[in-house]
Amino acid sequence: MSSEEQIKQALEKVLVPGGMRSLVQLNLVRQVTVSDQKVSISLASAALDDSVQEWLKHKVQDAIMELSGVKESEVVFVPAQPKELNQISHVVAVMSGKGGVGKSLVTSLLAVALARQDKEVGILDADITGPSIPKMFGMGSAGPKGSENGILPVLSRSGITIMSLNLLLAHEDDAVIWRGPLIGSAIKQFWEEVLWGKLDYLLVDLPPGTADASLTVMQSLPLSGVVIVFSPQELAAMVVRKSIQMAQKMNIPILGVVENMSYLVLPDSGKKLELFGKSKAEEMSKAAGAPLLAQIPMDPELAQRCDRGEIELYDSEALSALSQNFAQVLSDRLKEHSEFIPEK
């Protein structure tokens, strides 16, 4: 007779329509019971409409009946809300008081870097009125599926789970003209009503400023920390310091800082040209009390990749540095935390 572990391995191969992640990845498997030659499985119904539940029921039964020693199988669905099922190890917000410095770009690059490390990654696009994440990932008209009790986010080509208001609009350039309370409510819905399932990292792309959206994320989501994005201009640095102060006043750890548009490499000579002035990397790192994760140059290839929805194909030394340094920061933080865990 097959073991419970073998049964769960079989369920890992059953992908949920619309979400294209497995039942196990979405944490929909609630209970597995093995008795004699019968296997009974309980699945959560969150974000699954009746037709999807019926389809999954037959797929699961087919997968189970192929296992050794199984003569009978039973699949039932039990009520559940997404927030009861989501298991997210780290929630990291990417923020900056200044608009146009590249928060969405850094969020996307960080997600790509983590996915290349075989991590399960999601992006919650909290920039409700100016979302750009779906465009960079080339999602086009792809929209989230779901039911009255939950939403299935959209999966990118490389397996990054994404939820953005732009995925719900008829046209990607439709304006969203909302006041603060509505924006805050949408962010909470994306956190509580989207079936993220099991994730190693959920990255939250924040809009500019220190108002409703940032407050909602910092007060409502269990943040592991924030990443601060800035550009070399003094004007930008001045505004970004407001975000640093906000995070510090709300006792949210600053994991690191990223300088975007740091320089331009001249193609003929290889010389670095600081178009927006001398780097503020050391200064901002000191102000935030956090390490510099990367200095991202102005790269025509990166701009073209974003415009074509191909950010997942981009690679560079800056991206490698971002990936390695962020991994090191998380590793160091986990070590610091473990020092306060009493021995059993």
ZADO-1210 file (C-alpha; in nm, 4 decimals, padded with zeros to 6 digits):
<atoms>
<atom x="00.0000" y="00.0000" z="00.0000" code="MET" pos="1"/>
<atom x="00.1307" y="00.3479" z="-00.0861" code="SER" pos="2"/>
<atom x="00.2364" y="00.5747" z="00.2010" code="SER" pos="3"/>
<atom x="00.0981" y="00.9183" z="00.2794" code="GLU" pos="4"/>
<atom x="00.4228" y="01.0722" z="00.1530" code="GLU" pos="5"/>
<atom x="00.3899" y="00.8914" z="-00.1818" code="GLN" pos="6"/>
<atom x="00.0334" y="01.0163" z="-00.2106" code="ILE" pos="7"/>
<atom x="00.1411" y="01.3757" z="-00.1519" code="LYS" pos="8"/>
<atom x="00.4148" y="01.3352" z="-00.4132" code="GLN" pos="9"/>
<atom x="00.1469" y="01.2275" z="-00.6595" code="ALA" pos="10"/>
<atom x="-00.0610" y="01.5348" z="-00.5709" code="LEU" pos="11"/>
<atom x="00.2363" y="01.7597" z="-00.6441" code="GLU" pos="12"/>
<atom x="00.1895" y="01.6701" z="-01.0107" code="LYS" pos="13"/>
<atom x="-00.1737" y="01.7866" z="-01.0196" code="VAL" pos="14"/>
<atom x="-00.1800" y="02.1504" z="-01.1359" code="LEU" pos="15"/>
<atom x="-00.4709" y="02.3812" z="-01.0545" code="VAL" pos="16"/>
<atom x="-00.6263" y="02.5329" z="-01.3700" code="PRO" pos="17"/>
<atom x="-00.5819" y="02.9093" z="-01.3812" code="GLY" pos="18"/>
<atom x="-00.3109" y="02.9128" z="-01.1165" code="GLY" pos="19"/>
<atom x="-00.0900" y="02.6476" z="-01.2812" code="MET" pos="20"/>
<atom x="00.0673" y="02.5568" z="-00.9485" code="ARG" pos="21"/>
<atom x="00.0173" y="02.2224" z="-00.7805" code="SER" pos="22"/>
<atom x="-00.2323" y="02.1414" z="-00.5085" code="LEU" pos="23"/>
<atom x="00.0611" y="02.1094" z="-00.2689" code="VAL" pos="24"/>
<atom x="00.2196" y="02.4428" z="-00.3695" code="GLN" pos="25"/>
<atom x="-00.1128" y="02.6185" z="-00.3160" code="LEU" pos="26"/>
<atom x="-00.1499" y="02.4389" z="00.0185" code="ASN" pos="27"/>
<atom x="-00.4928" y="02.3048" z="-00.0777" code="LEU" pos="28"/>
<atom x="-00.4308" y="01.9548" z="00.0589" code="VAL" pos="29"/>
<atom x="-00.5951" y="01.9518" z="00.4002" code="ARG" pos="30"/>
<atom x="-00.5950" y="01.5851" z="00.4978" code="GLN" pos="31"/>
<atom x="-00.4822" y="01.2504" z="00.3612" code="VAL" pos="32"/>
<atom x="-00.6169" y="00.9315" z="00.5177" code="THR" pos="33"/>
<atom x="-00.5012" y="00.5828" z="00.4235" code="VAL" pos="34"/>
<atom x="-00.7149" y="00.2910" z="00.5406" code="SER" pos="35"/>
<atom x="-00.6635" y="-00.0608" z="00.4066" code="ASP" pos="36"/>
<atom x="-00.6780" y="-00.0099" z="00.0296" code="GLN" pos="37"/>
<atom x="-00.8737" y="00.3160" z="00.0365" code="LYS" pos="38"/>
<atom x="-00.7332" y="00.6693" z="00.0202" code="VAL" pos="39"/>
<atom x="-00.9439" y="00.9661" z="00.1333" code="SER" pos="40"/>
<atom x="-00.8314" y="01.3182" z="00.0529" code="ILE" pos="41"/>
<atom x="-00.9702" y="01.6514" z="00.1726" code="SER" pos="42"/>
<atom x="-00.8974" y="01.9573" z="-00.0407" code="LEU" pos="43"/>
<atom x="-00.9687" y="02.3214" z="00.0404" code="ALA" pos="44"/>
<atom x="-01.2143" y="02.4889" z="-00.1948" code="SER" pos="45"/>
<atom x="-01.0628" y="02.8389" z="-00.1657" code="ALA" pos="46"/>
<atom x="-01.0575" y="03.0274" z="-00.4990" code="ALA" pos="47"/>
<atom x="-01.1895" y="02.7226" z="-00.6883" code="LEU" pos="48"/>
<atom x="-01.5240" y="02.7411" z="-00.8655" code="ASP" pos="49"/>
<atom x="-01.7491" y="02.4358" z="-00.9042" code="ASP" pos="50"/>
<atom x="-01.6174" y="02.3381" z="-01.2478" code="SER" pos="51"/>
<atom x="-01.2554" y="02.3498" z="-01.1312" code="VAL" pos="52"/>
<atom x="-01.3390" y="02.1455" z="-00.8216" code="GLN" pos="53"/>
<atom x="-01.5044" y="01.8782" z="-01.0349" code="GLU" pos="54"/>
<atom x="-01.2087" y="01.8704" z="-01.2748" code="TRP" pos="55"/>
<atom x="-00.9588" y="01.8443" z="-00.9895" code="LEU" pos="56"/>
<atom x="-01.1601" y="01.5693" z="-00.8238" code="LYS" pos="57"/>
<atom x="-01.1235" y="01.3435" z="-01.1282" code="HIS" pos="58"/>
<atom x="-00.7557" y="01.4342" z="-01.1782" code="LYS" pos="59"/>
<atom x="-00.6726" y="01.3538" z="-00.8170" code="VAL" pos="60"/>
<atom x="-00.8597" y="01.0250" z="-00.8272" code="GLN" pos="61"/>
<atom x="-00.6776" y="00.9267" z="-01.1466" code="ASP" pos="62"/>
<atom x="-00.3404" y="01.0119" z="-00.9910" code="ALA" pos="63"/>
<atom x="-00.4148" y="00.8185" z="-00.6712" code="ILE" pos="64"/>
<atom x="-00.5523" y="00.5101" z="-00.8438" code="MET" pos="65"/>
<atom x="-00.2208" y="00.4708" z="-01.0286" code="GLU" pos="66"/>
<atom x="-00.0389" y="00.4169" z="-00.6982" code="LEU" pos="67"/>
<atom x="00.0466" y="00.0708" z="-00.5751" code="SER" pos="68"/>
<atom x="-00.2115" y="-00.1017" z="-00.3562" code="GLY" pos="69"/>
<atom x="-00.4888" y="00.1578" z="-00.3944" code="VAL" pos="70"/>
<atom x="-00.8244" y="00.0071" z="-00.4830" code="LYS" pos="71"/>
<atom x="-01.0561" y="00.2940" z="-00.3862" code="GLU" pos="72"/>
<atom x="-01.0227" y="00.6725" z="-00.3588" code="SER" pos="73"/>
<atom x="-01.2405" y="00.9506" z="-00.2250" code="GLU" pos="74"/>
<atom x="-01.1955" y="01.3253" z="-00.2763" code="VAL" pos="75"/>
<atom x="-01.3979" y="01.5859" z="-00.0867" code="VAL" pos="76"/>
<atom x="-01.3726" y="01.9650" z="-00.0767" code="PHE" pos="77"/>
<atom x="-01.3938" y="02.1584" z="00.2488" code="VAL" pos="78"/>
<atom x="-01.4601" y="02.5331" z="00.2879" code="PRO" pos="79"/>
<atom x="-01.1566" y="02.7544" z="00.3459" code="ALA" pos="80"/>
<atom x="-01.0433" y="03.1120" z="00.2965" code="GLN" pos="81"/>
<atom x="-00.7118" y="03.1979" z="00.1254" code="PRO" pos="82"/>
<atom x="-00.5720" y="03.3712" z="00.4344" code="LYS" pos="83"/>
<atom x="-00.6120" y="03.0431" z="00.6257" code="GLU" pos="84"/>
<atom x="-00.4034" y="02.8573" z="00.3670" code="LEU" pos="85"/>
<atom x="-00.1281" y="03.1020" z="00.2798" code="ASN" pos="86"/>
<atom x="00.2134" y="03.0114" z="00.4226" code="GLN" pos="87"/>
<atom x="00.4681" y="03.2816" z="00.3422" code="ILE" pos="88"/>
<atom x="00.8131" y="03.2708" z="00.4985" code="SER" pos="89"/>
<atom x="00.9224" y="03.6292" z="00.4227" code="HIS" pos="90"/>
<atom x="00.7187" y="03.9367" z="00.3271" code="VAL" pos="91"/>
<atom x="00.9433" y="04.2147" z="00.1987" code="VAL" pos="92"/>
<atom x="00.8243" y="04.5598" z="00.0910" code="ALA" pos="93"/>
<atom x="01.0135" y="04.7638" z="-00.1675" code="VAL" pos="94"/>
<atom x="00.9650" y="05.1342" z="-00.1047" code="MET" pos="95"/>
<atom x="01.0849" y="05.4873" z="-00.1683" code="SER" pos="96"/>
<atom x="00.9333" y="05.8224" z="-00.0890" code="GLY" pos="97"/>
<atom x="01.0149" y="05.9378" z="-00.4428" code="LYS" pos="98"/>
<atom x="00.8336" y="05.8376" z="-00.7592" code="GLY" pos="99"/>
<atom x="01.0206" y="05.7288" z="-01.0691" code="GLY" pos="100"/>
<atom x="01.3304" y="05.5903" z="-00.8977" code="VAL" pos="101"/>
<atom x="01.2626" y="05.2275" z="-00.9921" code="GLY" pos="102"/>
<atom x="01.0766" y="05.0522" z="-00.7105" code="LYS" pos="103"/>
<atom x="00.8841" y="04.8294" z="-00.9513" code="SER" pos="104"/>
<atom x="01.2024" y="04.7554" z="-01.1430" code="LEU" pos="105"/>
<atom x="01.3904" y="04.6536" z="-00.8275" code="VAL" pos="106"/>
<atom x="01.0930" y="04.4477" z="-00.7085" code="THR" pos="107"/>
<atom x="01.0857" y="04.2626" z="-01.0407" code="SER" pos="108"/>
<atom x="01.4626" y="04.2093" z="-01.0541" code="LEU" pos="109"/>
<atom x="01.4657" y="04.0819" z="-00.6967" code="LEU" pos="110"/>
<atom x="01.1816" y="03.8403" z="-00.7774" code="ALA" pos="111"/>
<atom x="01.3699" y="03.7144" z="-01.0840" code="VAL" pos="112"/>
<atom x="01.6889" y="03.6720" z="-00.8813" code="ALA" pos="113"/>
<atom x="01.5118" y="03.4740" z="-00.6096" code="LEU" pos="114"/>
<atom x="01.3284" y="03.2564" z="-00.8617" code="ALA" pos="115"/>
<atom x="01.6659" y="03.1665" z="-01.0163" code="ARG" pos="116"/>
<atom x="01.7671" y="03.0424" z="-00.6721" code="GLN" pos="117"/>
<atom x="01.4724" y="02.7975" z="-00.6934" code="ASP" pos="118"/>
<atom x="01.2695" y="02.9955" z="-00.4413" code="LYS" pos="119"/>
<atom x="00.8902" y="03.0175" z="-00.4550" code="GLU" pos="120"/>
<atom x="00.8279" y="03.3887" z="-00.5123" code="VAL" pos="121"/>
<atom x="00.5233" y="03.6133" z="-00.5388" code="GLY" pos="122"/>
<atom x="00.4722" y="03.9832" z="-00.6121" code="ILE" pos="123"/>
<atom x="00.1890" y="04.1840" z="-00.4572" code="LEU" pos="124"/>
<atom x="00.1619" y="04.5011" z="-00.6649" code="ASP" pos="125"/>
<atom x="00.0482" y="04.7580" z="-00.4087" code="ALA" pos="126"/>
<atom x="00.0992" y="05.0468" z="-00.6521" code="ASP" pos="127"/>
<atom x="-00.2745" y="05.0452" z="-00.7173" code="ILE" pos="128"/>
<atom x="-00.3006" y="05.3604" z="-00.9299" code="THR" pos="129"/>
<atom x="00.0253" y="05.3164" z="-01.1227" code="GLY" pos="130"/>
<atom x="00.0886" y="04.9428" z="-01.1602" code="PRO" pos="131"/>
<atom x="00.3651" y="04.8377" z="-01.4002" code="SER" pos="132"/>
<atom x="00.4595" y="04.4880" z="-01.2845" code="ILE" pos="133"/>
<atom x="00.2364" y="04.2978" z="-01.5354" code="PRO" pos="134"/>
<atom x="00.3827" y="04.4971" z="-01.8265" code="LYS" pos="135"/>
<atom x="00.7401" y="04.4063" z="-01.7343" code="MET" pos="136"/>
<atom x="00.6482" y="04.0379" z="-01.7113" code="PHE" pos="137"/>
<atom x="00.4624" y="04.0418" z="-02.0435" code="GLY" pos="138"/>
<atom x="00.1304" y="03.9276" z="-01.9017" code="MET" pos="139"/>
<atom x="-00.0825" y="04.1090" z="-02.1574" code="GLY" pos="140"/>
<atom x="-00.4483" y="04.0190" z="-02.1215" code="SER" pos="141"/>
<atom x="-00.3865" y="03.7363" z="-01.8754" code="ALA" pos="142"/>
<atom x="-00.6275" y="03.7809" z="-01.5864" code="GLY" pos="143"/>
<atom x="-00.6616" y="03.6083" z="-01.2494" code="PRO" pos="144"/>
<atom x="-00.9160" y="03.3305" z="-01.2025" code="LYS" pos="145"/>
<atom x="-01.1047" y="03.2433" z="-00.8882" code="GLY" pos="146"/>
<atom x="-01.4397" y="03.2164" z="-00.7189" code="SER" pos="147"/>
<atom x="-01.6511" y="03.4056" z="-00.4678" code="GLU" pos="148"/>
<atom x="-01.4202" y="03.2926" z="-00.1881" code="ASN" pos="149"/>
<atom x="-01.0800" y="03.3741" z="-00.3323" code="GLY" pos="150"/>
<atom x="-00.8590" y="03.4783" z="-00.6230" code="ILE" pos="151"/>
<atom x="-00.5915" y="03.2772" z="-00.8024" code="LEU" pos="152"/>
<atom x="-00.3009" y="03.5045" z="-00.8976" code="PRO" pos="153"/>
<atom x="-00.1332" y="03.4872" z="-01.2375" code="VAL" pos="154"/>
<atom x="00.1857" y="03.2887" z="-01.2916" code="LEU" pos="155"/>
<atom x="00.4715" y="03.4383" z="-01.4934" code="SER" pos="156"/>
<atom x="00.6783" y="03.2437" z="-01.7466" code="ARG" pos="157"/>
<atom x="00.9414" y="03.1552" z="-01.4872" code="SER" pos="158"/>
<atom x="00.6900" y="03.0673" z="-01.2157" code="GLY" pos="159"/>
<atom x="00.6607" y="03.3964" z="-01.0229" code="ILE" pos="160"/>
<atom x="00.3137" y="03.4436" z="-00.8733" code="THR" pos="161"/>
<atom x="00.1772" y="03.7929" z="-00.9431" code="ILE" pos="162"/>
<atom x="-00.1302" y="03.9907" z="-00.8374" code="MET" pos="163"/>
<atom x="-00.1874" y="04.3435" z="-00.9662" code="SER" pos="164"/>
<atom x="-00.4916" y="04.5602" z="-01.0207" code="LEU" pos="165"/>
<atom x="-00.3861" y="04.5981" z="-01.3843" code="ASN" pos="166"/>
<atom x="-00.4642" y="04.2292" z="-01.4312" code="LEU" pos="167"/>
<atom x="-00.8270" y="04.3066" z="-01.3463" code="LEU" pos="168"/>
<atom x="-00.8698" y="04.5995" z="-01.5880" code="LEU" pos="169"/>
<atom x="-01.0211" y="04.5698" z="-01.9348" code="ALA" pos="170"/>
<atom x="-00.7307" y="04.7702" z="-02.0776" code="HIS" pos="171"/>
<atom x="-00.3858" y="04.8069" z="-01.9221" code="GLU" pos="172"/>
<atom x="-00.3923" y="05.1872" z="-01.9629" code="ASP" pos="173"/>
<atom x="-00.7319" y="05.2360" z="-01.7921" code="ASP" pos="174"/>
<atom x="-00.7014" y="05.4948" z="-01.5143" code="ALA" pos="175"/>
<atom x="-00.7731" y="05.3956" z="-01.1535" code="VAL" pos="176"/>
<atom x="-00.9032" y="05.7082" z="-00.9808" code="ILE" pos="177"/>
<atom x="-00.9466" y="05.6085" z="-00.6175" code="TRP" pos="178"/>
<atom x="-00.9166" y="05.7787" z="-00.2832" code="ARG" pos="179"/>
<atom x="-00.6910" y="05.6493" z="-00.0068" code="GLY" pos="180"/>
<atom x="-00.9403" y="05.4228" z="00.1776" code="PRO" pos="181"/>
<atom x="-01.0216" y="05.2326" z="-00.1428" code="LEU" pos="182"/>
<atom x="-00.6523" y="05.1854" z="-00.2160" code="ILE" pos="183"/>
<atom x="-00.5924" y="05.0533" z="00.1350" code="GLY" pos="184"/>
<atom x="-00.8886" y="04.8178" z="00.0999" code="SER" pos="185"/>
<atom x="-00.7558" y="04.6802" z="-00.2301" code="ALA" pos="186"/>
<atom x="-00.4159" y="04.6095" z="-00.0760" code="ILE" pos="187"/>
<atom x="-00.5785" y="04.4231" z="00.2137" code="LYS" pos="188"/>
<atom x="-00.7829" y="04.2194" z="-00.0345" code="GLN" pos="189"/>
<atom x="-00.4699" y="04.1260" z="-00.2267" code="PHE" pos="190"/>
<atom x="-00.3179" y="04.0076" z="00.1004" code="TRP" pos="191"/>
<atom x="-00.6176" y="03.8233" z="00.2461" code="GLU" pos="192"/>
<atom x="-00.8241" y="03.7079" z="-00.0532" code="GLU" pos="193"/>
<atom x="-00.5529" y="03.5984" z="-00.2964" code="VAL" pos="194"/>
<atom x="-00.4476" y="03.2338" z="-00.2726" code="LEU" pos="195"/>
<atom x="-00.0696" y="03.2719" z="-00.2563" code="TRP" pos="196"/>
<atom x="-00.0231" y="02.9234" z="-00.1133" code="GLY" pos="197"/>
<atom x="00.3280" y="02.8309" z="00.0004" code="LYS" pos="198"/>
<atom x="00.5876" y="03.0990" z="-00.0788" code="LEU" pos="199"/>
<atom x="00.9427" y="03.1579" z="00.0332" code="ASP" pos="200"/>
<atom x="00.9111" y="03.5295" z="-00.0474" code="TYR" pos="201"/>
<atom x="00.6267" y="03.7696" z="-00.1162" code="LEU" pos="202"/>
<atom x="00.7579" y="04.1024" z="-00.2469" code="LEU" pos="203"/>
<atom x="00.5321" y="04.4049" z="-00.2078" code="VAL" pos="204"/>
<atom x="00.5811" y="04.6832" z="-00.4604" code="ASP" pos="205"/>
<atom x="00.4778" y="05.0049" z="-00.2848" code="LEU" pos="206"/>
<atom x="00.3736" y="05.3316" z="-00.4517" code="PRO" pos="207"/>
<atom x="00.5629" y="05.6571" z="-00.3844" code="PRO" pos="208"/>
<atom x="00.5146" y="05.8433" z="-00.0598" code="GLY" pos="209"/>
<atom x="00.4453" y="05.7655" z="00.3034" code="THR" pos="210"/>
<atom x="00.0649" y="05.7846" z="00.2997" code="ALA" pos="211"/>
<atom x="-00.2242" y="05.5350" z="00.2992" code="ASP" pos="212"/>
<atom x="-00.0750" y="05.2545" z="00.0897" code="ALA" pos="213"/>
<atom x="00.2532" y="05.2398" z="00.2798" code="SER" pos="214"/>
<atom x="00.0738" y="05.2651" z="00.6134" code="LEU" pos="215"/>
<atom x="-00.1635" y="04.9834" z="00.5186" code="THR" pos="216"/>
<atom x="00.1233" y="04.7522" z="00.4258" code="VAL" pos="217"/>
<atom x="00.3312" y="04.8335" z="00.7340" code="MET" pos="218"/>
<atom x="00.0381" y="04.7978" z="00.9728" code="GLN" pos="219"/>
<atom x="-00.1475" y="04.5036" z="00.8134" code="SER" pos="220"/>
<atom x="00.1198" y="04.2749" z="00.6691" code="LEU" pos="221"/>
<atom x="00.3764" y="04.0762" z="00.8738" code="PRO" pos="222"/>
<atom x="00.6791" y="04.2375" z="00.7124" code="LEU" pos="223"/>
<atom x="01.0208" y="04.0789" z="00.7481" code="SER" pos="224"/>
<atom x="01.1609" y="04.4120" z="00.6385" code="GLY" pos="225"/>
<atom x="01.1834" y="04.6693" z="00.3614" code="VAL" pos="226"/>
<atom x="01.4243" y="04.7439" z="00.0792" code="VAL" pos="227"/>
<atom x="01.4775" y="05.1142" z="00.0071" code="ILE" pos="228"/>
<atom x="01.5289" y="05.2279" z="-00.3535" code="VAL" pos="229"/>
<atom x="01.6824" y="05.5633" z="-00.4496" code="PHE" pos="230"/>
<atom x="01.8633" y="05.7366" z="-00.7343" code="SER" pos="231"/>
<atom x="02.1744" y="05.9583" z="-00.7122" code="PRO" pos="232"/>
<atom x="02.0018" y="06.2990" z="-00.7379" code="GLN" pos="233"/>
<atom x="02.0045" y="06.4987" z="-00.4160" code="GLU" pos="234"/>
<atom x="01.6368" y="06.5838" z="-00.4683" code="LEU" pos="235"/>
<atom x="01.5484" y="06.2141" z="-00.4797" code="ALA" pos="236"/>
<atom x="01.7712" y="06.1329" z="-00.1827" code="ALA" pos="237"/>
<atom x="01.6034" y="06.4034" z="00.0256" code="MET" pos="238"/>
<atom x="01.2566" y="06.2552" z="-00.0348" code="VAL" pos="239"/>
<atom x="01.3740" y="05.8955" z="00.0111" code="VAL" pos="240"/>
<atom x="01.5024" y="05.9833" z="00.3586" code="ARG" pos="241"/>
<atom x="01.1374" y="06.0342" z="00.4554" code="LYS" pos="242"/>
<atom x="01.0692" y="05.6672" z="00.3781" code="SER" pos="243"/>
<atom x="01.3725" y="05.5653" z="00.5808" code="ILE" pos="244"/>
<atom x="01.2399" y="05.7644" z="00.8763" code="GLN" pos="245"/>
<atom x="00.8942" y="05.6135" z="00.8336" code="MET" pos="246"/>
<atom x="01.0293" y="05.2586" z="00.8442" code="ALA" pos="247"/>
<atom x="01.2452" y="05.3395" z="01.1466" code="GLN" pos="248"/>
<atom x="00.9583" y="05.5060" z="01.3368" code="LYS" pos="249"/>
<atom x="00.7337" y="05.2053" z="01.2701" code="MET" pos="250"/>
<atom x="01.0096" y="04.9632" z="01.3776" code="ASN" pos="251"/>
<atom x="01.0226" y="04.7910" z="01.0386" code="ILE" pos="252"/>
<atom x="01.3720" y="04.6521" z="00.9690" code="PRO" pos="253"/>
<atom x="01.5474" y="04.8009" z="00.6665" code="ILE" pos="254"/>
<atom x="01.7131" y="04.5038" z="00.4976" code="LEU" pos="255"/>
<atom x="01.9156" y="04.7057" z="00.2517" code="GLY" pos="256"/>
<atom x="01.9249" y="04.9911" z="00.0020" code="VAL" pos="257"/>
<atom x="01.9506" y="04.9866" z="-00.3780" code="VAL" pos="258"/>
<atom x="02.0790" y="05.2709" z="-00.5912" code="GLU" pos="259"/>
<atom x="01.9069" y="05.2686" z="-00.9307" code="ASN" pos="260"/>
<atom x="02.0221" y="05.4654" z="-01.2389" code="MET" pos="261"/>
<atom x="02.3576" y="05.4806" z="-01.0652" code="SER" pos="262"/>
<atom x="02.5647" y="05.5297" z="-01.3787" code="TYR" pos="263"/>
<atom x="02.5853" y="05.4679" z="-01.7532" code="LEU" pos="264"/>
<atom x="02.8595" y="05.2530" z="-01.9044" code="VAL" pos="265"/>
<atom x="02.9861" y="05.4144" z="-02.2260" code="LEU" pos="266"/>
<atom x="02.9921" y="05.1421" z="-02.4925" code="PRO" pos="267"/>
<atom x="03.3140" y="05.2562" z="-02.6637" code="ASP" pos="268"/>
<atom x="03.5378" y="05.3107" z="-02.3630" code="SER" pos="269"/>
<atom x="03.3661" y="05.1176" z="-02.0825" code="GLY" pos="270"/>
<atom x="03.3888" y="05.4297" z="-01.8675" code="LYS" pos="271"/>
<atom x="03.1179" y="05.4848" z="-01.6061" code="LYS" pos="272"/>
<atom x="02.9371" y="05.8147" z="-01.6509" code="LEU" pos="273"/>
<atom x="02.7402" y="05.9394" z="-01.3489" code="GLU" pos="274"/>
<atom x="02.4569" y="06.1131" z="-01.5335" code="LEU" pos="275"/>
<atom x="02.2657" y="06.2213" z="-01.2233" code="PHE" pos="276"/>
<atom x="02.5608" y="06.3181" z="-01.0098" code="GLY" pos="277"/>
<atom x="02.7911" y="06.1475" z="-00.7672" code="LYS" pos="278"/>
<atom x="02.6659" y="05.8255" z="-00.6085" code="SER" pos="279"/>
<atom x="02.4680" y="05.8563" z="-00.2850" code="LYS" pos="280"/>
<atom x="02.5117" y="05.4862" z="-00.2064" code="ALA" pos="281"/>
<atom x="02.7371" y="05.5225" z="00.0974" code="GLU" pos="282"/>
<atom x="02.5366" y="05.8146" z="00.2339" code="GLU" pos="283"/>
<atom x="02.1992" y="05.6390" z="00.2006" code="MET" pos="284"/>
<atom x="02.3330" y="05.3137" z="00.3402" code="SER" pos="285"/>
<atom x="02.4532" y="05.5014" z="00.6465" code="LYS" pos="286"/>
<atom x="02.1224" y="05.6893" z="00.6838" code="ALA" pos="287"/>
<atom x="01.9267" y="05.3627" z="00.6662" code="ALA" pos="288"/>
<atom x="02.1666" y="05.1692" z="00.8855" code="GLY" pos="289"/>
<atom x="02.1552" y="04.8948" z="00.6265" code="ALA" pos="290"/>
<atom x="02.3891" y="04.7480" z="00.3638" code="PRO" pos="291"/>
<atom x="02.4020" y="04.8495" z="-00.0005" code="LEU" pos="292"/>
<atom x="02.2515" y="04.5618" z="-00.1969" code="LEU" pos="293"/>
<atom x="02.3316" y="04.6831" z="-00.5486" code="ALA" pos="294"/>
<atom x="02.4049" y="04.9776" z="-00.7747" code="GLN" pos="295"/>
<atom x="02.1974" y="04.9291" z="-01.0877" code="ILE" pos="296"/>
<atom x="02.3227" y="05.1138" z="-01.3962" code="PRO" pos="297"/>
<atom x="02.1174" y="05.2700" z="-01.6719" code="MET" pos="298"/>
<atom x="02.1126" y="04.9803" z="-01.9163" code="ASP" pos="299"/>
<atom x="01.9404" y="05.0098" z="-02.2573" code="PRO" pos="300"/>
<atom x="01.8977" y="04.6320" z="-02.2672" code="GLU" pos="301"/>
<atom x="01.7132" y="04.6352" z="-01.9352" code="LEU" pos="302"/>
<atom x="01.4804" y="04.9115" z="-02.0581" code="ALA" pos="303"/>
<atom x="01.4072" y="04.7158" z="-02.3758" code="GLN" pos="304"/>
<atom x="01.3466" y="04.3942" z="-02.1841" code="ARG" pos="305"/>
<atom x="01.0961" y="04.5723" z="-01.9584" code="CYS" pos="306"/>
<atom x="00.9138" y="04.7293" z="-02.2537" code="ASP" pos="307"/>
<atom x="00.8878" y="04.3915" z="-02.4253" code="ARG" pos="308"/>
<atom x="00.7762" y="04.2097" z="-02.1106" code="GLY" pos="309"/>
<atom x="01.0974" y="04.0096" z="-02.0967" code="GLU" pos="310"/>
<atom x="01.2474" y="04.1097" z="-01.7630" code="ILE" pos="311"/>
<atom x="01.2820" y="03.7409" z="-01.6717" code="GLU" pos="312"/>
<atom x="01.5397" y="03.7048" z="-01.9512" code="LEU" pos="313"/>
<atom x="01.7620" y="03.9856" z="-01.8245" code="TYR" pos="314"/>
<atom x="02.0990" y="03.9173" z="-01.6662" code="ASP" pos="315"/>
<atom x="02.3843" y="04.1416" z="-01.5543" code="SER" pos="316"/>
<atom x="02.6528" y="04.1849" z="-01.2897" code="GLU" pos="317"/>
<atom x="02.4235" y="04.4222" z="-01.0991" code="ALA" pos="318"/>
<atom x="02.1486" y="04.1598" z="-01.0868" code="LEU" pos="319"/>
<atom x="02.3948" y="03.8985" z="-00.9627" code="SER" pos="320"/>
<atom x="02.5127" y="04.1375" z="-00.6901" code="ALA" pos="321"/>
<atom x="02.1542" y="04.2082" z="-00.5860" code="LEU" pos="322"/>
<atom x="02.0818" y="03.8365" z="-00.5661" code="SER" pos="323"/>
<atom x="02.3926" y="03.7458" z="-00.3661" code="GLN" pos="324"/>
<atom x="02.3759" y="04.0402" z="-00.1267" code="ASN" pos="325"/>
<atom x="02.0055" y="03.9965" z="-00.0524" code="PHE" pos="326"/>
<atom x="02.0593" y="03.6263" z="00.0181" code="ALA" pos="327"/>
<atom x="02.3438" y="03.7167" z="00.2547" code="GLN" pos="328"/>
<atom x="02.1315" y="03.9760" z="00.4363" code="VAL" pos="329"/>
<atom x="01.8509" y="03.7241" z="00.4934" code="LEU" pos="330"/>
<atom x="02.0997" y="03.4623" z="00.6096" code="SER" pos="331"/>
<atom x="02.2565" y="03.7067" z="00.8571" code="ASP" pos="332"/>
<atom x="01.9156" y="03.8095" z="00.9896" code="ARG" pos="333"/>
<atom x="01.8122" y="03.4481" z="01.0446" code="LEU" pos="334"/>
<atom x="02.1345" y="03.3860" z="01.2370" code="LYS" pos="335"/>
<atom x="02.0709" y="03.6929" z="01.4532" code="GLU" pos="336"/>
<atom x="01.7173" y="03.5762" z="01.5192" code="HIS" pos="337"/>
<atom x="01.8274" y="03.2240" z="01.6088" code="SER" pos="338"/>
<atom x="02.0449" y="03.3595" z="01.8879" code="GLU" pos="339"/>
<atom x="01.7285" y="03.4578" z="02.0745" code="PHE" pos="340"/>
<atom x="01.5591" y="03.1190" z="02.0356" code="ILE" pos="341"/>
<atom x="01.6014" y="02.9249" z="02.3614" code="PRO" pos="342"/>
<atom x="01.7515" y="02.5786" z="02.3423" code="GLU" pos="343"/>
<atom x="01.5127" y="02.2905" z="02.4021" code="LYS" pos="344"/>
</atoms>
